[in-house]
Amino acid sequence: MDRRTRLSLIVVTAAVLLIAALGTVLILTPRSLPETVEPQREPPGYALPVAPPLAAATPAGAGTQHLTDPEWVASVARETGIPERALAAYGGVALWKAGEMPSCGLGWTTLAGIGAIESDHGRHGGSSIGADGTVSPPIFGVSLSGDATAHIPDTDDGAIDGDAEFDRAVGPMQFIPQAWRNWHVDAGADGVEDPQNIHDAVMAAANYLCRASGDMAAPDGWRAGVGAYNHSPVYVQSVANAANAYAEAAP
């Protein structure tokens, strides 16, 4: 079995995980996870160092999605199985953060690992990423009614999550309304801040991670950042496994 095939294998989880950090809450809903390239006897609980994405010589437009070299995106997408539009989001945001906050040291593979676990890169439930970066149909988590989930009454009158009774996690990086209000951003440069847009959602997640940890390049700092995104040790290890699998598969 080649590495691309191994990366494309899917296992379904049914756990609903909750984290609260820095005054925000992110809810993780049932999703698909990519297998690691190879099981390791003692897998590191952090993402190994990875080369930065290849930057575009001349960005084709505004928005972080245009910062990566198109040939790099196409090549890495072929090897990892990550959709090109999702990979452009991860790579572009990583390049942006490297310029804006180099001390954070956030790698594209960490963002890809989180995106894989949260929504299978925007493909959860049959969704796909459109040309503008917005997922369709929109991705909504389960109602957080307290029945086998956290109990979070509605905070947005259903404006963001379509539920006027309880909150739901939304979008490819699974923000709930109150968290999105803290981290909203228009990274896609389309004039709209949308948690269902992968460019906006990935940048919001990157800002969150770099706020939670000032050094995502160090093992302890990486664990602190991803652990703030979700306190579960299983989640942290799953993101590490996915990130390291993508690093190994990338040419």
N, C-alpha and C positions, 0 to 999 in steps of 0.2 A: 504494500500500500504506500503510495507516494505521499509526500508531506502535504500537498494541496488537498488530496482526498481526505487525509486525516483531519485537516483543519476544517473541512466542510461538513464533517460528521456532526450531527446534532443530538444532544441529549436534553430531554425536557425536565425541568424542575418545577415544583409546585409550591415552593416556599414563598411566603410573603414576609419580607424583611423590613425592619424599620431602623432608621438612625436619626439622631438629633445632634447637631453640632453647630456652633457659631450662631445660635439662634434660629437655625433653619432646620427643616425636616425634609428628607427625601424618602419616598416609598418605592420599594422594589416589588414588582409584581411577578407572577409566573412568567417564565421566559425560556428561550432556548440558549444553550451554552455551546461554544465550540470546544471540541476536544483539544487537549494539548498535543504537541507533535509527538512526544514520547513521554511516558510516565518516568519520573525521576525518583530515585530512592529517597533522596533528601532534597526536594525541590525548594529553592529559595523563596521565602515569602515576600518577595519584592521583584520589581521589574529590573532586569539586567540592563546595563548601559546600552544604548542604541545610537547609531548614527542619525543625525538630523535629516529630515526630508530634503530632497534636492529642491532648491528654490527656483522659481521661474525667473528667467533672465529679464523678461518684461511681463508683468502681470497683465492678463487679458481684460481686467476690469476691476471694479471696486469689490471689496469683500474678501474675507480671509480665504475663501475657496480658490481664489486665483493666485495665491502666493506660491503654491507648489508647482513644480515642473510637470506638465501633462504626461511626458514620457515616464517620469518616475511614478506617477499615479497609476498609469496603465500597467507598468511592469510589476509593481508591488501588488496591485489588485489581482493580477493573474496568479501570482505565487501564493497569496494569502487567502483568496476567496472573499476578501472584503469588497463590497461594491465600490466602484470608482467614486461616486458622489460622496459616500461616507468617508472614504479614504482622503479625498480632497479636503474634507472638513477637519479630520484629525490632523493631517499634515499642515494645513494652513494655519490652524489655531496654534499648533506647536511652534511654528515659525514665528507667528505673531508674539506669542508669550516669550520666546527666546530674545526677541528684540525689546519688548516692553519690560520684561522682568527676568533677565538672564539668570539671576540668583535662584530662581525657582527650579530650573533644570527639568521641566516637564517634557517627557518624551511622547512622541506620537503613538507609540505602542501602548502606553498607559491609557490614553484616551480611547484607543481602539479596543483595549481589553474591557474597559467599562462599557463602551458602546455595545460590545458583543453580549455582555451579560444582561444589560438593561433591556435591549430590544432587538438583538441579533442584527445590529447595524440598521435599524429602521425597518426591518422586515417582519417584526413580530405580528402575528395574527394575519399574515398575508399582505401587510402594508409594503409600500415601496417608496423610495425617495424620488420626488419629481425634479425637473430641471432646475427649479428655483431652490431646491433643498428641503422643501416641505414634504412631510410624509403623508401618504394617502392610501387608504383611509386614515384619519387621525388615530393615534395610539392613546388609548385610555386604560388605566389600571382599574382594578376592582374598586368598588365602593368601600370606603374606609369607615364602615358602619360599626366596627367593634366586634363583628361576628367573624371570629378567626382572623381578624386584622386589628390594626390600631384603630382607635375611635377618634376620628377627626371630623367634627361637624363642619358644614359648609362655611367657607370663608370668602367666597367670591361670587355668591349668588349664581353659581353655575356658569359664569362668563368664560372661564378658562377650561374647566373640565366637564362642562355640560351636566353637572349634577348640583342641583340647588339644595340638596339635603345633606350630603356628605362630600368631603373632598375626595378626589381621585388623582393618582399620579398621571402625568401626561407627557407625551412626546418620546423621542428616541433616547433621551437621557433621564426620563422619568422624574420630572420635577412636579411637586404638588403646588397648588396656587400660591400658598404663603411663601414657599421657597423661591418660586419664580419672581415674585415681587421684590425679593432681595437681590436677585442675580440676573434680572432681565437685561438683555443686550441685543443689539442689531448687528451681529457679526457678518451677516450676509449682505449688508448694505442695500436692502430693498426698501428701507423706510418703515419696516415693521419688526417689532420685537415679538417673536413667536416661539414658544417652547416646542411646537411641532416642527419647527425648522431646524434641521440638523446643524447648520452653521451657528445659529444663535444658541442652541442647546449645548453644543460642544464647548463654545466659548464660555458660557455660563458655568459649565462644569469645571473648565480649566481655571477660571477665576476663583471658584470655590476651593479647588485643590491647592492652589498656590496661596490662598489666604490661610488655609488650614495648616499648611507646611511650607516653610520657607526654603526647603531644600529637598525637592522630589528626586534628586539624583543620588542621594544617600539612602542606604537601606532603611535606617530608622526614620528618616524624613519621609520616604516613600510610604512606609507603613502608616505613619501618622496621617498623611494626606488621604490615602485611600480608606484608612480606618475611620476618618472623619466622615467620608462619604457614606460609609456603612460600617458600623462597629463590629459586624460579624467576622470572626477569624476565617470562616469558610469563604465568605465573600472576598476578603483580602487575598486569600490564596488563589481563588478562582480567577481574579483579575490578574494576579501575577502569572499564573499558568498561561492564560490567554495572551498576555503581553509578550511573554518570553517565546511562545509559539510563533507569534507574528514576527518577532525579531529574528528568529531562526529561519523562518521561511522567506523573509524579504531578501531580494538579491542585493 
